[in-house]
């Protein structure tokens, strides 16, 4: 069980982040996202990046629901754990699923409700509700409802006790998670190379300087390595107190223990951290972003880069009373 004080700090971190983003024009909606200059290096900067990155994640999750849910077509009940400001839950409800999103951030839930209430497709979607609370502390309440699918999108790595976290979800579990513990120095060196090549253009990367020596180059790569792991110069977490509480080994071991593996895919290594910084004109940016995403996948497939995110779909392992 996670400490209440840490949970409160975690909630405040995401309250602050989400409020700041939305106050600067961020729209957490896959269909209505707009160009937002507040984001210097995030896929949320441009709707083309949103579709390329978060839209692809949605399609991957939606396909898995359709293929593996026992009901397959209608009345599928979904729980999204750590729904944030609600863009995935909202899109799933628009698709026809009955969705509950839960998050510890009160501001995330408030904003999620705000955008859901003003949704132009509200009259066409299935049921959607948002709950503010700690998934681990209200799981007994949630279990009064029957969920066919439980989704963790970029949230499972915030839970330290993976065995306890994954004990209760039933039916199908869908997990799409970063594994920043697997960011290698080789990954960071490649990212540094790409960033420097982009610096000859204009915009976000233009102030990067080329190293004057190999030792300076290695220092720059180590800086990229820390940033890719969301750590400061002292190794402390920069996003939230519970960020990266679990790495790939902890998550995957617990998933395999509790669920029969239906799908496991290694995904990407670097493109999420690069494309938001492109500044070559929006049409060229979109073309280059797609190329970087596809090359990212290819380099991971070849084993040149270590994938630092994965996609898992599993079905709950049910143990009968006789132990079989």
N, C-alpha and C positions, 0 to 999 in steps of 0.2 A: 504493500500500500504506500502511495506517495505522501510525503509530509504536507500537512495543510498549509504551512507557511510557504513552502516552495510552490505549491499550487497557486496561492494568492499572488506570489511574485510573477509566476508564469502568466496568469490572467492579466495582471497590470501591464506586462510587456506587450501583449497582443492588443489590449485596449488602446494603448498609446500608439502602436504601429498602425492599427486600422483606422483610428480617428484621424491621424495625420494624413494617411493616404487619401481617405475619402474627402477630407477638407480641401485637398489639393486637386480634386477632380477625378479621382479613381472611381470607376464603376465596376464593382465585382460581379459582372454578368457576361457570360460568354457571347451572348447575342447583341448586347448593347454597349460593349466596351468601346471607348473612344480614345483617340490619340491623347496621351497624357504626358506632358513635358516634365511633370514632377519626377517621374521615374527616369533616372540617368542610365541605368543598366539593368533593366528588368523586362521580361517579356510582356508585362502589363503596359509598357510604353506605347505599343502599337497594336491595333486589332489584328493585323496580319501575324504578329508574333503570338498573340493570344490564341488564335486559331491553330497555329503551327504547334504550339506547345500544349496548352491546357485543353484545346479542342481535341487534340490527338489523345490525350489522357482520357477525356470523356468518352470518345469513341471506343477506346480499348475497354473501359469499364462497362459501357453499355453493351458491347458485344458479348462480354463474359456473362453478364446478367441474363441476356437472352438465351445463351447457349447452355448455361449450367443451372439456372434456377429451376427448381422442381416444377413450378407452375408455368414457366416458360413465357406465357403471354399476358395474362391479366391478373389484377389484384396482387401484385408483387409488393410486399412491404420491405422497405429499406431503412436501415439506420446508418447514418454517416457519423462517425466518431471524430470529433475535432473538425467541425464543418466550417470554422472561420466565418467570414462574412457571407457564406452560403451559396457561392456560385455553382458548385457541383450539385448540391441538393436541389437548387432551383431548376437546373437543367434536367435533372432526373425526373422531377415532378412534371415538367413540361412534356417529357417523353411518355408519361402515362403511369409512372410508378407512384406508390404511396410512400412518402418520404418523411423521416424524422431526422433532423440535424441537431446534434448536441455539441456544445463548446463551453469551456470554462470562462471565456471572455464575454462579459456582459455586453460590451460595446459591439463585439462581433455579432452577437445575436440580435441586438437592437438594429444594427445596420442591415443584417440579413432580412429581418422582418420588414424593414422599411422598403427595401427593393422588391421583396416578394409582394407586398401590398400594392405597389405601383406597377407591377408587371403587366405589360400589354397583352400577354398570353395567359393571364390569370384565369380567364373563363374557360380555357381549353385544357388546363392541366389537372392532374390528379391531386390528392390531398398533400399538404405540406405544412409541417409544424417545426418550430425551432425551440429548443430547450437550453436554458443556461444552467450548467452544472458540471460536476466532475463525473465522468463516465464510470469511474471505479466506485464512487460512493452512491450513485443512484442506479446502479445496474440492476438492483432488485426491483426497482420501480419500472425500469425499462422492460424487464422480463415479463411483466404483466401483459405486454404486447408481444405478438409473435412476429419476428423479423425473418424473412426469407434470406436476406442478404445483409451483411454488415461490412461497411467500407471504411478503410483507413487510407486516406490520401495525404501523404506527407505528415502524418501525425503519430504513427506507431512508434517511431524512434524517440518520441518524447516520453515514453513510458519506460521506467527502469526495470520493473519486475514483469518481464514479458510472459512468464508462465502464468502469473495471476491475471494479467490483462487479457490474455487469450483463453482463459478457462471458461468463461460464460457464453461468448457468442456461439449461436447455433446456426445450422443451415450452411450457407455459402459465405465464406469470408473472401473479400477482395482487398488486396494490399498493394499500394503503389508508393514506394518509399525511397528517399535518398539514403545513401550509406556513405557519409562523408569520411568515416574512418578508413574507407578504402581508396581515398584520393591518394595517389602515389606521387612521389617526386617526379616521376616520368610524366604523369598527367599534368602536373604543374608546369613542367618545362615546356610541354607542348602548348599549353594555354598561354604561357608567356610569349612563345614564339608567335602565335596567332595575334596576340594583342599588339606586339611590336610591329608586325606587318601592317596591321590596321592603323597604327599610329601615323603612317605616312599620309593618311587622309585627314579629315577634319572631325571635330566633335569630341566624343567622350575620351578616346584613346590618344588624342593629339599631343597631350602633355607628357606622354611616356618618353623616357630617354633611353637610348641604346647604351648598354654597359660598355665600359672602356677596358674591361678585363674579364677573364673567366671567373675569377673570384667574385667580382661584382655581379656577374651574370647569375652565379649560384645563389648569391644573397637575394637577388630579385625573385628567383624561382621559389626560394623558401618563403618569401613574402606572399607570393601567389598561392603557395601551398596552404599557408595559414588562413588566407582569405577564403579559399575554397572549402576549408573545414569549418568556416564560420568561427574562427578563433582570432584573438588579438595577439600582439607580440609576446604576451606572457602566457599564451595558451588558454586564456579564459574565454568562455562562450560569449559571443557578442549579440546573439539574437534573443535568447531567453535562458532562464536558469535551468530548464529541463531539456533544452535542445541537445540532441545527440546523446541522450542518456543511454541509448542502446545502439549498438552497431549491427552490421549484417549478421554476424555469427549468432548473437543473442536473439535477434528477431527470427531468423530463418530456422534456428533450432527449435524455438517455441512453436512456430507455425507447423513444422513437420511433426512435432509431438502431438499437436491437437487436431490437425486437419490432414485429410488425404489430399496430397498435391495433385491438382488438375492442370495447372499451368504454372510454369516458372520461366521468366524471361529476364535476362540481363538487358538493360536498356542503354542509357547514354552516359557520357563522361564529362562533357564540357559545354555543349552548345547553349544550355540555359544561362550560363554565366557570361556569355559572349554577345549574343544577338541584340540585347537591349542597348548595347553601346555602339551599334552601327550607325553611321551618319553619312550615307552616300546618296541620299534621296530615297524616298519611301519605296518606289518601285524596285530600285536596285537593292535596297535593304532587304526587301521581302525575298528576292531571288537568292541573295547571298545567305540569308538566314536559313532558307530551305536547304541550300547546299551544305552549310555547316552542320545542320541537323543530320542529314543523310550520311555525310562523311564521318560524323561522330559515331553513328551506328555501325558503319562499315569498319572503322578502326577498332571498335570494341569487339566486333565479330572476328576480326583477324587476330585479336590478342595484342595489338600494338598498344592500346590503352586499356586500363582497367575500368570497367563499367562501375559507376558510382550511384546507380539506382536500379531497382528491380521491380518486377510485377509478379504477383503471386495470386493464384486463385485456388482455394481449397474447400473441401467439404468436411464438415465436422465428423470426427471419428466417434462413433457411438459405441460404448462398451456395454454389453448386455449384463444382466445380473449374474449369469453363470461365468462371467469373465471372458466370454467369446466376443 
